[in-house]
Amino acid sequence: MTEPIKVYTIPTCSDCNYAKRYFTEQNVSYTEYNCSENAKYAEEVKDLTGKQIVPTIVIDNKVFIGFAENLKEISEIIK
């Protein structure tokens, strides 16, 4: 990975919290972008995905919508 992982979240999203906990447990640094605190982050998600959906995770310019359904591919990238 060449730059930190970006995780776009909202506080009430269980999949977002799962993603953050997973990255922490794997000792993988990430930057959280809370879309409910900053509308700019919500716009970035819409630009990336065409939707307003969290978690949106960006790893080396690869965009993942959701975490649990992408866990296998994400775990292969971060290892």
C-alpha positions in Angstrom: 0.0 0.0 0.0 1.4 3.4 -0.9 -0.9 5.6 1.0 -3.1 5.2 4.1 -6.5 3.5 3.7 -9.5 5.9 3.6 -12.6 4.8 5.4 -15.7 6.9 4.9 -18.2 6.2 7.7 -21.1 7.4 9.8 -21.2 6.6 13.6 -24.4 4.4 13.4 -23.1 2.1 10.7 -22.2 -1.3 12.1 -20.2 -2.4 9.0 -18.2 0.9 9.3 -17.4 0.0 13.0 -16.5 -3.5 12.0 -14.1 -2.2 9.3 -12.4 0.2 11.7 -12.0 -2.6 14.3 -10.6 -5.0 11.7 -8.0 -2.5 10.5 -7.0 -1.7 14.1 -6.7 -5.4 15.0 -4.5 -6.0 11.9 -2.3 -3.0 12.8 -3.2 -1.3 9.5 -3.3 2.5 9.6 -6.3 4.2 8.1 -7.9 7.6 8.1 -11.6 7.9 9.0 -13.8 10.4 7.2 -17.0 10.8 9.1 -19.7 11.8 6.5 -22.2 12.9 9.2 -19.7 15.5 10.5 -18.5 16.8 7.2 -20.7 17.1 4.1 -17.6 17.3 2.0 -16.8 13.7 2.8 -20.3 12.6 1.8 -19.8 14.4 -1.6 -16.4 12.5 -2.0 -18.3 9.2 -1.5 -20.9 10.2 -4.1 -18.1 11.1 -6.5 -16.3 7.8 -5.9 -19.3 5.5 -6.0 -22.2 7.4 -7.6 -24.1 6.7 -4.3 -24.4 7.9 -0.7 -23.2 4.6 0.9 -20.9 3.7 3.8 -18.6 2.3 4.5 -16.7 3.3 1.4 -13.1 2.1 1.6 -10.3 3.3 -0.6 -7.1 1.3 -0.8 -4.5 2.4 -3.3 -7.2 4.1 -5.5 -9.3 0.9 -5.5 -12.8 1.6 -4.1 -14.8 -0.9 -2.1 -18.4 -0.3 -1.3 -19.2 -2.1 2.0 -16.8 -4.0 4.1 -18.0 -7.5 5.1 -18.7 -8.5 1.4 -15.2 -7.3 0.4 -13.3 -8.6 3.4 -11.5 -11.4 1.5 -10.2 -9.1 -1.1 -9.3 -6.3 1.4 -7.5 -8.8 3.6 -5.4 -10.0 0.6 -4.4 -6.4 -0.3 -3.4 -5.4 3.2 -1.3 -8.5 4.0 
